[in-house]
Amino acid sequence: KKDEKSNDESSKLVQDELDQTNTLLGLTDVTGEGIVINLTSNKDVAAISSDDLLLIVNALKFSGAEAISINNQRIINTTDIVNIAVSDGTSFIKVNGQRILSPYVIKAVGNKSYLESALIGAGGVADNLKKLGHEVTIIQSDKVLVKKYDGDITYKYIND
């Protein structure tokens, strides 16, 4: 009976560790306190770029965000956020290989006050985008859902 109980406890510990690892990798939906940022590009000025989105993501990470998504594309350690130029002179943004368009909805789970303060105020990314004429709203919430990463995580150079 002791061995059986020990095996059950070990299985539970392994499952708990697996669940935690999947959460850290972005492979599970997460819910928690955080913010939702809505960005709408002003067509009369330079469009919101991948660099703008990267600045926001980095500011959120530095302020303690535990999970981030842009238009429901989960940001993980291998995420790419890039501008793609089209031959007709236009461009668009891809996140995780998926094309995303304005309005951009960025969700972040973490301390909502810290997350918001990282973006607003003089010199903050949100403040700079507003000055350019883009529409930026930040909503604090006690329940923000960040969906899981739905792509494959593959590595080319890491050996097992």
PyMOL CGO cylinders between C-alpha atoms (Angstrom):
from pymol import cmd
from pymol.cgo import CYLINDER

trace = [
    CYLINDER, 0.00, 0.00, 0.00, 2.90, 2.34, 0.78, 0.3, 1, 1, 1, 1, 1, 1,
    CYLINDER, 2.90, 2.34, 0.78, 4.42, 1.67, -2.65, 0.3, 1, 1, 1, 1, 1, 1,
    CYLINDER, 4.42, 1.67, -2.65, 1.06, 2.27, -4.32, 0.3, 1, 1, 1, 1, 1, 1,
    CYLINDER, 1.06, 2.27, -4.32, 0.58, 5.54, -2.43, 0.3, 1, 1, 1, 1, 1, 1,
    CYLINDER, 0.58, 5.54, -2.43, 4.15, 6.59, -3.27, 0.3, 1, 1, 1, 1, 1, 1,
    CYLINDER, 4.15, 6.59, -3.27, 3.55, 5.86, -6.98, 0.3, 1, 1, 1, 1, 1, 1,
    CYLINDER, 3.55, 5.86, -6.98, 0.33, 7.89, -6.93, 0.3, 1, 1, 1, 1, 1, 1,
    CYLINDER, 0.33, 7.89, -6.93, 2.14, 10.81, -5.30, 0.3, 1, 1, 1, 1, 1, 1,
    CYLINDER, 2.14, 10.81, -5.30, 5.00, 10.56, -7.79, 0.3, 1, 1, 1, 1, 1, 1,
    CYLINDER, 5.00, 10.56, -7.79, 2.57, 10.49, -10.72, 0.3, 1, 1, 1, 1, 1, 1,
    CYLINDER, 2.57, 10.49, -10.72, 0.80, 13.57, -9.37, 0.3, 1, 1, 1, 1, 1, 1,
    CYLINDER, 0.80, 13.57, -9.37, 4.12, 15.41, -8.94, 0.3, 1, 1, 1, 1, 1, 1,
    CYLINDER, 4.12, 15.41, -8.94, 5.18, 14.54, -12.49, 0.3, 1, 1, 1, 1, 1, 1,
    CYLINDER, 5.18, 14.54, -12.49, 1.80, 15.66, -13.85, 0.3, 1, 1, 1, 1, 1, 1,
    CYLINDER, 1.80, 15.66, -13.85, 1.99, 18.93, -11.89, 0.3, 1, 1, 1, 1, 1, 1,
    CYLINDER, 1.99, 18.93, -11.89, 5.47, 19.57, -13.28, 0.3, 1, 1, 1, 1, 1, 1,
    CYLINDER, 5.47, 19.57, -13.28, 4.30, 18.80, -16.82, 0.3, 1, 1, 1, 1, 1, 1,
    CYLINDER, 4.30, 18.80, -16.82, 1.34, 21.17, -16.43, 0.3, 1, 1, 1, 1, 1, 1,
    CYLINDER, 1.34, 21.17, -16.43, 3.63, 23.93, -15.13, 0.3, 1, 1, 1, 1, 1, 1,
    CYLINDER, 3.63, 23.93, -15.13, 6.11, 23.38, -17.99, 0.3, 1, 1, 1, 1, 1, 1,
    CYLINDER, 6.11, 23.38, -17.99, 3.33, 23.51, -20.59, 0.3, 1, 1, 1, 1, 1, 1,
    CYLINDER, 3.33, 23.51, -20.59, 2.10, 26.77, -19.06, 0.3, 1, 1, 1, 1, 1, 1,
    CYLINDER, 2.10, 26.77, -19.06, 5.59, 28.29, -19.16, 0.3, 1, 1, 1, 1, 1, 1,
    CYLINDER, 5.59, 28.29, -19.16, 6.03, 27.18, -22.77, 0.3, 1, 1, 1, 1, 1, 1,
    CYLINDER, 6.03, 27.18, -22.77, 2.71, 28.79, -23.72, 0.3, 1, 1, 1, 1, 1, 1,
    CYLINDER, 2.71, 28.79, -23.72, 1.01, 25.49, -24.53, 0.3, 1, 1, 1, 1, 1, 1,
    CYLINDER, 1.01, 25.49, -24.53, -2.02, 26.10, -22.30, 0.3, 1, 1, 1, 1, 1, 1,
    CYLINDER, -2.02, 26.10, -22.30, -4.62, 28.86, -22.10, 0.3, 1, 1, 1, 1, 1, 1,
    CYLINDER, -4.62, 28.86, -22.10, -4.05, 31.06, -19.06, 0.3, 1, 1, 1, 1, 1, 1,
    CYLINDER, -4.05, 31.06, -19.06, -6.31, 33.47, -17.22, 0.3, 1, 1, 1, 1, 1, 1,
    CYLINDER, -6.31, 33.47, -17.22, -5.40, 36.08, -14.67, 0.3, 1, 1, 1, 1, 1, 1,
    CYLINDER, -5.40, 36.08, -14.67, -5.17, 39.73, -13.75, 0.3, 1, 1, 1, 1, 1, 1,
    CYLINDER, -5.17, 39.73, -13.75, -3.76, 41.92, -16.50, 0.3, 1, 1, 1, 1, 1, 1,
    CYLINDER, -3.76, 41.92, -16.50, -4.46, 44.41, -19.27, 0.3, 1, 1, 1, 1, 1, 1,
    CYLINDER, -4.46, 44.41, -19.27, -5.95, 44.49, -22.75, 0.3, 1, 1, 1, 1, 1, 1,
    CYLINDER, -5.95, 44.49, -22.75, -4.48, 47.03, -25.19, 0.3, 1, 1, 1, 1, 1, 1,
    CYLINDER, -4.48, 47.03, -25.19, -6.40, 48.02, -28.30, 0.3, 1, 1, 1, 1, 1, 1,
    CYLINDER, -6.40, 48.02, -28.30, -4.34, 49.67, -31.06, 0.3, 1, 1, 1, 1, 1, 1,
    CYLINDER, -4.34, 49.67, -31.06, -5.97, 51.06, -34.16, 0.3, 1, 1, 1, 1, 1, 1,
    CYLINDER, -5.97, 51.06, -34.16, -3.70, 52.36, -36.88, 0.3, 1, 1, 1, 1, 1, 1,
    CYLINDER, -3.70, 52.36, -36.88, -4.39, 55.90, -38.13, 0.3, 1, 1, 1, 1, 1, 1,
    CYLINDER, -4.39, 55.90, -38.13, -4.42, 55.68, -41.92, 0.3, 1, 1, 1, 1, 1, 1,
    CYLINDER, -4.42, 55.68, -41.92, -3.26, 59.32, -42.23, 0.3, 1, 1, 1, 1, 1, 1,
    CYLINDER, -3.26, 59.32, -42.23, 0.14, 58.64, -40.64, 0.3, 1, 1, 1, 1, 1, 1,
    CYLINDER, 0.14, 58.64, -40.64, 2.74, 55.88, -40.82, 0.3, 1, 1, 1, 1, 1, 1,
    CYLINDER, 2.74, 55.88, -40.82, 1.11, 52.55, -39.97, 0.3, 1, 1, 1, 1, 1, 1,
    CYLINDER, 1.11, 52.55, -39.97, 1.81, 50.73, -36.74, 0.3, 1, 1, 1, 1, 1, 1,
    CYLINDER, 1.81, 50.73, -36.74, 4.83, 48.53, -37.45, 0.3, 1, 1, 1, 1, 1, 1,
    CYLINDER, 4.83, 48.53, -37.45, 6.25, 45.30, -36.14, 0.3, 1, 1, 1, 1, 1, 1,
    CYLINDER, 6.25, 45.30, -36.14, 8.83, 47.42, -34.29, 0.3, 1, 1, 1, 1, 1, 1,
    CYLINDER, 8.83, 47.42, -34.29, 6.02, 49.19, -32.42, 0.3, 1, 1, 1, 1, 1, 1,
    CYLINDER, 6.02, 49.19, -32.42, 4.53, 45.85, -31.41, 0.3, 1, 1, 1, 1, 1, 1,
    CYLINDER, 4.53, 45.85, -31.41, 7.95, 44.58, -30.34, 0.3, 1, 1, 1, 1, 1, 1,
    CYLINDER, 7.95, 44.58, -30.34, 8.45, 47.66, -28.15, 0.3, 1, 1, 1, 1, 1, 1,
    CYLINDER, 8.45, 47.66, -28.15, 5.10, 46.98, -26.47, 0.3, 1, 1, 1, 1, 1, 1,
    CYLINDER, 5.10, 46.98, -26.47, 5.86, 43.28, -25.97, 0.3, 1, 1, 1, 1, 1, 1,
    CYLINDER, 5.86, 43.28, -25.97, 9.29, 44.07, -24.50, 0.3, 1, 1, 1, 1, 1, 1,
    CYLINDER, 9.29, 44.07, -24.50, 7.87, 46.74, -22.18, 0.3, 1, 1, 1, 1, 1, 1,
    CYLINDER, 7.87, 46.74, -22.18, 5.28, 44.23, -20.97, 0.3, 1, 1, 1, 1, 1, 1,
    CYLINDER, 5.28, 44.23, -20.97, 7.93, 41.54, -20.43, 0.3, 1, 1, 1, 1, 1, 1,
    CYLINDER, 7.93, 41.54, -20.43, 10.16, 43.96, -18.49, 0.3, 1, 1, 1, 1, 1, 1,
    CYLINDER, 10.16, 43.96, -18.49, 7.22, 44.92, -16.27, 0.3, 1, 1, 1, 1, 1, 1,
    CYLINDER, 7.22, 44.92, -16.27, 6.52, 41.29, -15.33, 0.3, 1, 1, 1, 1, 1, 1,
    CYLINDER, 6.52, 41.29, -15.33, 3.99, 39.99, -17.86, 0.3, 1, 1, 1, 1, 1, 1,
    CYLINDER, 3.99, 39.99, -17.86, 3.65, 36.23, -17.50, 0.3, 1, 1, 1, 1, 1, 1,
    CYLINDER, 3.65, 36.23, -17.50, 1.73, 35.65, -20.76, 0.3, 1, 1, 1, 1, 1, 1,
    CYLINDER, 1.73, 35.65, -20.76, 1.22, 37.90, -23.81, 0.3, 1, 1, 1, 1, 1, 1,
    CYLINDER, 1.22, 37.90, -23.81, -0.70, 37.59, -27.06, 0.3, 1, 1, 1, 1, 1, 1,
    CYLINDER, -0.70, 37.59, -27.06, -1.26, 39.79, -30.10, 0.3, 1, 1, 1, 1, 1, 1,
    CYLINDER, -1.26, 39.79, -30.10, -4.54, 39.16, -31.94, 0.3, 1, 1, 1, 1, 1, 1,
    CYLINDER, -4.54, 39.16, -31.94, -4.69, 35.79, -30.14, 0.3, 1, 1, 1, 1, 1, 1,
    CYLINDER, -4.69, 35.79, -30.14, -1.19, 34.80, -31.29, 0.3, 1, 1, 1, 1, 1, 1,
    CYLINDER, -1.19, 34.80, -31.29, 0.63, 33.74, -28.09, 0.3, 1, 1, 1, 1, 1, 1,
    CYLINDER, 0.63, 33.74, -28.09, 4.07, 35.23, -27.67, 0.3, 1, 1, 1, 1, 1, 1,
    CYLINDER, 4.07, 35.23, -27.67, 6.63, 32.55, -26.79, 0.3, 1, 1, 1, 1, 1, 1,
    CYLINDER, 6.63, 32.55, -26.79, 10.44, 32.49, -26.89, 0.3, 1, 1, 1, 1, 1, 1,
    CYLINDER, 10.44, 32.49, -26.89, 10.53, 31.59, -30.61, 0.3, 1, 1, 1, 1, 1, 1,
    CYLINDER, 10.53, 31.59, -30.61, 7.86, 34.08, -31.72, 0.3, 1, 1, 1, 1, 1, 1,
    CYLINDER, 7.86, 34.08, -31.72, 8.65, 36.25, -34.70, 0.3, 1, 1, 1, 1, 1, 1,
    CYLINDER, 8.65, 36.25, -34.70, 7.01, 39.66, -35.15, 0.3, 1, 1, 1, 1, 1, 1,
    CYLINDER, 7.01, 39.66, -35.15, 7.95, 41.00, -38.59, 0.3, 1, 1, 1, 1, 1, 1,
    CYLINDER, 7.95, 41.00, -38.59, 6.88, 43.42, -41.30, 0.3, 1, 1, 1, 1, 1, 1,
    CYLINDER, 6.88, 43.42, -41.30, 6.31, 41.79, -44.68, 0.3, 1, 1, 1, 1, 1, 1,
    CYLINDER, 6.31, 41.79, -44.68, 6.69, 44.12, -47.67, 0.3, 1, 1, 1, 1, 1, 1,
    CYLINDER, 6.69, 44.12, -47.67, 4.48, 43.44, -50.69, 0.3, 1, 1, 1, 1, 1, 1,
    CYLINDER, 4.48, 43.44, -50.69, 5.52, 44.25, -54.26, 0.3, 1, 1, 1, 1, 1, 1,
    CYLINDER, 5.52, 44.25, -54.26, 2.80, 46.93, -54.57, 0.3, 1, 1, 1, 1, 1, 1,
    CYLINDER, 2.80, 46.93, -54.57, 4.53, 48.99, -51.85, 0.3, 1, 1, 1, 1, 1, 1,
    CYLINDER, 4.53, 48.99, -51.85, 2.22, 47.99, -49.01, 0.3, 1, 1, 1, 1, 1, 1,
    CYLINDER, 2.22, 47.99, -49.01, 3.17, 45.89, -46.02, 0.3, 1, 1, 1, 1, 1, 1,
    CYLINDER, 3.17, 45.89, -46.02, 1.59, 43.87, -43.26, 0.3, 1, 1, 1, 1, 1, 1,
    CYLINDER, 1.59, 43.87, -43.26, 2.68, 42.25, -40.00, 0.3, 1, 1, 1, 1, 1, 1,
    CYLINDER, 2.68, 42.25, -40.00, 3.14, 38.56, -39.28, 0.3, 1, 1, 1, 1, 1, 1,
    CYLINDER, 3.14, 38.56, -39.28, 3.22, 37.10, -35.76, 0.3, 1, 1, 1, 1, 1, 1,
    CYLINDER, 3.22, 37.10, -35.76, 4.12, 33.40, -35.46, 0.3, 1, 1, 1, 1, 1, 1,
    CYLINDER, 4.12, 33.40, -35.46, 3.86, 33.23, -39.24, 0.3, 1, 1, 1, 1, 1, 1,
    CYLINDER, 3.86, 33.23, -39.24, 0.22, 34.43, -39.17, 0.3, 1, 1, 1, 1, 1, 1,
    CYLINDER, 0.22, 34.43, -39.17, -0.84, 37.66, -40.85, 0.3, 1, 1, 1, 1, 1, 1,
    CYLINDER, -0.84, 37.66, -40.85, -2.43, 40.11, -38.42, 0.3, 1, 1, 1, 1, 1, 1,
    CYLINDER, -2.43, 40.11, -38.42, -4.19, 43.37, -39.19, 0.3, 1, 1, 1, 1, 1, 1,
    CYLINDER, -4.19, 43.37, -39.19, -5.22, 46.52, -37.32, 0.3, 1, 1, 1, 1, 1, 1,
    CYLINDER, -5.22, 46.52, -37.32, -6.91, 46.82, -34.90, 0.3, 1, 1, 1, 1, 1, 1,
    CYLINDER, -6.91, 46.82, -34.90, -4.32, 45.01, -32.80, 0.3, 1, 1, 1, 1, 1, 1,
    CYLINDER, -4.32, 45.01, -32.80, -5.49, 43.51, -29.51, 0.3, 1, 1, 1, 1, 1, 1,
    CYLINDER, -5.49, 43.51, -29.51, -2.64, 42.82, -27.12, 0.3, 1, 1, 1, 1, 1, 1,
    CYLINDER, -2.64, 42.82, -27.12, -3.44, 40.87, -23.97, 0.3, 1, 1, 1, 1, 1, 1,
    CYLINDER, -3.44, 40.87, -23.97, -1.04, 40.49, -21.05, 0.3, 1, 1, 1, 1, 1, 1,
    CYLINDER, -1.04, 40.49, -21.05, -1.41, 38.61, -17.78, 0.3, 1, 1, 1, 1, 1, 1,
    CYLINDER, -1.41, 38.61, -17.78, 0.48, 40.11, -14.85, 0.3, 1, 1, 1, 1, 1, 1,
    CYLINDER, 0.48, 40.11, -14.85, 0.20, 42.92, -12.30, 0.3, 1, 1, 1, 1, 1, 1,
    CYLINDER, 0.20, 42.92, -12.30, -2.22, 45.21, -14.14, 0.3, 1, 1, 1, 1, 1, 1,
    CYLINDER, -2.22, 45.21, -14.14, -0.86, 48.42, -12.58, 0.3, 1, 1, 1, 1, 1, 1,
    CYLINDER, -0.86, 48.42, -12.58, 2.76, 47.58, -13.45, 0.3, 1, 1, 1, 1, 1, 1,
    CYLINDER, 2.76, 47.58, -13.45, 1.83, 46.54, -16.98, 0.3, 1, 1, 1, 1, 1, 1,
    CYLINDER, 1.83, 46.54, -16.98, -0.13, 49.72, -17.68, 0.3, 1, 1, 1, 1, 1, 1,
    CYLINDER, -0.13, 49.72, -17.68, 2.48, 52.02, -16.16, 0.3, 1, 1, 1, 1, 1, 1,
    CYLINDER, 2.48, 52.02, -16.16, 5.15, 50.46, -18.42, 0.3, 1, 1, 1, 1, 1, 1,
    CYLINDER, 5.15, 50.46, -18.42, 3.26, 51.76, -21.47, 0.3, 1, 1, 1, 1, 1, 1,
    CYLINDER, 3.26, 51.76, -21.47, 1.84, 55.14, -20.48, 0.3, 1, 1, 1, 1, 1, 1,
    CYLINDER, 1.84, 55.14, -20.48, 3.35, 58.44, -19.48, 0.3, 1, 1, 1, 1, 1, 1,
    CYLINDER, 3.35, 58.44, -19.48, 5.92, 60.61, -21.18, 0.3, 1, 1, 1, 1, 1, 1,
    CYLINDER, 5.92, 60.61, -21.18, 8.13, 58.48, -23.40, 0.3, 1, 1, 1, 1, 1, 1,
    CYLINDER, 8.13, 58.48, -23.40, 6.00, 55.34, -23.01, 0.3, 1, 1, 1, 1, 1, 1,
    CYLINDER, 6.00, 55.34, -23.01, 5.23, 53.32, -26.14, 0.3, 1, 1, 1, 1, 1, 1,
    CYLINDER, 5.23, 53.32, -26.14, 1.47, 53.97, -25.87, 0.3, 1, 1, 1, 1, 1, 1,
    CYLINDER, 1.47, 53.97, -25.87, 2.08, 57.69, -25.36, 0.3, 1, 1, 1, 1, 1, 1,
    CYLINDER, 2.08, 57.69, -25.36, 4.32, 57.85, -28.44, 0.3, 1, 1, 1, 1, 1, 1,
    CYLINDER, 4.32, 57.85, -28.44, 1.76, 56.02, -30.60, 0.3, 1, 1, 1, 1, 1, 1,
    CYLINDER, 1.76, 56.02, -30.60, -0.98, 58.41, -29.42, 0.3, 1, 1, 1, 1, 1, 1,
    CYLINDER, -0.98, 58.41, -29.42, 1.20, 61.40, -30.32, 0.3, 1, 1, 1, 1, 1, 1,
    CYLINDER, 1.20, 61.40, -30.32, 1.51, 59.99, -33.84, 0.3, 1, 1, 1, 1, 1, 1,
    CYLINDER, 1.51, 59.99, -33.84, -2.28, 59.89, -34.09, 0.3, 1, 1, 1, 1, 1, 1,
    CYLINDER, -2.28, 59.89, -34.09, -2.98, 56.21, -33.50, 0.3, 1, 1, 1, 1, 1, 1,
    CYLINDER, -2.98, 56.21, -33.50, -5.86, 55.18, -31.25, 0.3, 1, 1, 1, 1, 1, 1,
    CYLINDER, -5.86, 55.18, -31.25, -4.62, 53.43, -28.10, 0.3, 1, 1, 1, 1, 1, 1,
    CYLINDER, -4.62, 53.43, -28.10, -6.79, 52.20, -25.25, 0.3, 1, 1, 1, 1, 1, 1,
    CYLINDER, -6.79, 52.20, -25.25, -5.62, 50.23, -22.23, 0.3, 1, 1, 1, 1, 1, 1,
    CYLINDER, -5.62, 50.23, -22.23, -8.13, 48.39, -20.08, 0.3, 1, 1, 1, 1, 1, 1,
    CYLINDER, -8.13, 48.39, -20.08, -7.18, 46.87, -16.73, 0.3, 1, 1, 1, 1, 1, 1,
    CYLINDER, -7.18, 46.87, -16.73, -9.00, 43.65, -15.91, 0.3, 1, 1, 1, 1, 1, 1,
    CYLINDER, -9.00, 43.65, -15.91, -9.13, 41.04, -13.17, 0.3, 1, 1, 1, 1, 1, 1,
    CYLINDER, -9.13, 41.04, -13.17, -9.69, 38.32, -15.79, 0.3, 1, 1, 1, 1, 1, 1,
    CYLINDER, -9.69, 38.32, -15.79, -7.65, 38.36, -18.99, 0.3, 1, 1, 1, 1, 1, 1,
    CYLINDER, -7.65, 38.36, -18.99, -7.57, 35.22, -21.13, 0.3, 1, 1, 1, 1, 1, 1,
    CYLINDER, -7.57, 35.22, -21.13, -4.40, 34.58, -23.14, 0.3, 1, 1, 1, 1, 1, 1,
    CYLINDER, -4.40, 34.58, -23.14, -4.88, 31.65, -25.49, 0.3, 1, 1, 1, 1, 1, 1,
    CYLINDER, -4.88, 31.65, -25.49, -2.26, 28.96, -25.93, 0.3, 1, 1, 1, 1, 1, 1,
    CYLINDER, -2.26, 28.96, -25.93, 0.32, 28.81, -28.70, 0.3, 1, 1, 1, 1, 1, 1,
    CYLINDER, 0.32, 28.81, -28.70, -1.12, 26.58, -31.39, 0.3, 1, 1, 1, 1, 1, 1,
    CYLINDER, -1.12, 26.58, -31.39, 1.90, 26.02, -33.60, 0.3, 1, 1, 1, 1, 1, 1,
    CYLINDER, 1.90, 26.02, -33.60, 4.64, 23.41, -33.45, 0.3, 1, 1, 1, 1, 1, 1,
    CYLINDER, 4.64, 23.41, -33.45, 7.72, 24.11, -31.37, 0.3, 1, 1, 1, 1, 1, 1,
    CYLINDER, 7.72, 24.11, -31.37, 10.65, 22.67, -33.24, 0.3, 1, 1, 1, 1, 1, 1,
    CYLINDER, 10.65, 22.67, -33.24, 14.35, 23.26, -32.88, 0.3, 1, 1, 1, 1, 1, 1,
    CYLINDER, 14.35, 23.26, -32.88, 16.88, 22.90, -35.65, 0.3, 1, 1, 1, 1, 1, 1,
    CYLINDER, 16.88, 22.90, -35.65, 20.17, 22.94, -33.75, 0.3, 1, 1, 1, 1, 1, 1,
    CYLINDER, 20.17, 22.94, -33.75, 19.41, 21.66, -30.26, 0.3, 1, 1, 1, 1, 1, 1,
    CYLINDER, 19.41, 21.66, -30.26, 20.45, 18.06, -29.71, 0.3, 1, 1, 1, 1, 1, 1,
    CYLINDER, 20.45, 18.06, -29.71, 18.60, 15.85, -27.26, 0.3, 1, 1, 1, 1, 1, 1,
]
cmd.load_cgo(trace, "trace")
